[in-house]
Amino acid sequence: MANIKSAEKRVRIAAKQTLRNKSYKSAMKTAIKNFQESLAEKDNETIQVNYKKAIKCIDKVSSKGIIHPNARDRKKSQLTKMLNRDEAV
């Protein structure tokens, strides 16, 4: 355990931030999974809706500094490839 007052505060803050970040990351992963499930169902309307939600969620998480900008770009690129691959079939 930290002995210095500022170090104790940093421990408290880190715990709060970890909890908050975990919920945002979980929401992002859920949005991505929903998009992938809609791809499997092959319903174009839900695919587009879930794609937009997933991209929005990824951007929101990145803007809060929870994921690195390169990770954001990689995830968005992967989703776009999935979408384009599905449209080609």
C-alpha positions in Angstrom: 0.0 0.0 0.0 1.2 3.5 -0.7 2.5 5.6 2.1 2.5 9.0 0.4 -0.8 10.9 0.3 -0.6 11.6 -3.5 0.3 8.0 -4.2 -2.8 6.9 -2.2 -4.9 9.3 -4.3 -3.5 7.9 -7.5 -4.4 4.4 -6.4 -8.0 5.5 -5.8 -8.2 7.3 -9.1 -6.7 4.4 -11.0 -9.3 2.1 -9.5 -12.1 4.4 -10.6 -10.7 4.8 -14.1 -10.2 1.1 -14.5 -13.8 0.5 -13.7 -15.0 3.2 -16.1 -12.7 2.0 -18.9 -13.8 -1.6 -18.4 -17.5 -0.6 -19.0 -16.7 1.4 -22.1 -14.5 -1.4 -23.5 -17.3 -4.0 -22.8 -19.9 -1.8 -24.6 -17.5 -1.6 -27.6 -17.0 -5.3 -27.7 -20.7 -5.9 -27.4 -21.4 -3.6 -30.3 -18.8 -5.4 -32.5 -20.3 -8.8 -31.6 -23.8 -7.5 -32.5 -22.5 -6.4 -35.9 -20.9 -9.8 -36.5 -24.1 -11.6 -35.5 -26.1 -9.5 -37.9 -23.6 -10.4 -40.6 -24.4 -14.1 -40.0 -28.1 -13.4 -40.2 -27.6 -11.6 -43.6 -30.2 -9.0 -42.9 -28.9 -5.9 -44.7 -30.9 -3.4 -42.7 -29.7 -4.6 -39.3 -26.2 -5.0 -40.7 -26.0 -1.3 -41.6 -27.5 -0.2 -38.3 -25.1 -2.4 -36.2 -22.2 -1.3 -38.3 -22.9 2.4 -37.6 -23.3 1.6 -33.9 -20.1 -0.3 -33.7 -18.1 2.4 -35.5 -19.6 5.1 -33.3 -18.8 3.1 -30.2 -15.2 2.5 -31.3 -14.8 6.3 -32.0 -16.2 7.2 -28.6 -13.9 4.8 -26.7 -10.9 6.2 -28.7 -11.8 9.8 -28.1 -11.8 9.1 -24.3 -8.3 7.7 -24.6 -9.3 4.2 -23.6 -7.9 2.6 -26.8 -5.0 3.8 -28.9 -5.8 5.5 -32.2 -4.0 2.8 -34.1 -6.2 0.2 -32.4 -9.3 2.3 -33.3 -8.2 2.4 -37.0 -7.5 -1.4 -37.0 -10.8 -2.3 -35.5 -12.7 0.0 -37.9 -10.8 -1.4 -40.9 -11.6 -5.0 -39.8 -15.3 -4.2 -39.6 -15.3 -2.4 -42.9 -13.6 -5.4 -44.5 -16.2 -7.7 -43.0 -19.0 -5.5 -44.3 -17.5 -5.3 -47.8 -16.9 -9.0 -48.0 -20.5 -9.7 -47.0 -21.8 -7.2 -49.6 -19.7 -8.9 -52.3 -21.3 -12.3 -51.6 
